């Protein structure tokens, strides 16, 4: 928060509310990123244990069970 030498705030209540909301949004984004990371890790574990049944085309194959995709064409 900005202030002058007398300690008075240059930022009004509306701006302070905006700062709090932005901080809250940042926190929610970070929590969502952590959740996504955990879900991706769980997905990788499940896919590594899967007995894959692939359906393929010219470019990739996809497992019908776990949705794992492997690229066939570079």
C-alpha positions in Angstrom: 0.0 0.0 0.0 1.3 3.4 -0.9 1.3 6.2 1.7 2.6 9.7 2.1 4.9 10.9 4.9 2.1 11.5 7.4 1.1 7.8 7.0 -2.1 8.6 5.1 -3.1 6.1 2.5 -3.0 7.1 -1.2 -5.1 4.1 -2.0 -8.9 4.3 -1.4 -11.2 1.6 -0.1 -12.2 0.6 -3.6 -8.6 0.1 -4.6 -7.9 -1.8 -1.4 -10.9 -4.1 -2.2 -9.5 -4.6 -5.7 -6.1 -5.5 -4.2 -7.6 -8.0 -1.8 -9.7 -9.6 -4.7 -6.6 -9.9 -6.9 -4.7 -11.5 -4.1 -7.6 -13.9 -3.5 -7.8 -14.8 -7.2 -4.0 -15.4 -7.3 -4.4 -17.8 -4.3 -7.3 -19.6 -6.0 -5.2 -19.9 -9.2 -2.2 -21.4 -7.2 -4.6 -23.9 -5.5 -6.0 -24.9 -8.9 -2.5 -25.4 -10.3 -1.6 -27.6 -7.3 -4.8 -29.6 -7.9 -4.0 -30.0 -11.6 -0.5 -31.2 -10.8 -1.9 -33.8 -8.4 -4.4 -35.0 -11.0 -1.8 -35.2 -13.7 0.4 -37.3 -11.5 -2.5 -39.6 -10.6 -3.4 -39.9 -14.3 0.2 -40.8 -15.1 0.2 -43.6 -12.5 -3.1 -45.0 -13.8 -1.9 -44.9 -17.4 1.4 -46.6 -16.5 -0.5 -49.5 -14.9 -3.0 -49.8 -17.7 -3.2 -52.9 -20.0 -3.5 -50.7 -23.1 -5.9 -51.4 -25.9 -4.9 -49.0 -28.7 -6.9 -47.8 -31.6 -4.7 -46.2 -34.2 -4.7 -44.0 -37.3 -1.8 -42.8 -39.4 -0.7 -40.2 -36.9 -1.3 -41.5 -33.4 -2.8 -44.3 -31.3 -5.1 -43.9 -28.4 -5.9 -46.3 -25.6 -9.6 -47.1 -25.3 -9.2 -47.7 -21.6 -7.1 -44.9 -20.2 -7.1 -42.4 -23.1 -3.3 -42.4 -23.4 -2.1 -41.1 -26.7 1.1 -42.1 -28.4 2.3 -40.2 -31.5 3.2 -42.4 -34.5 4.1 -39.8 -37.1 6.7 -37.1 -36.7 
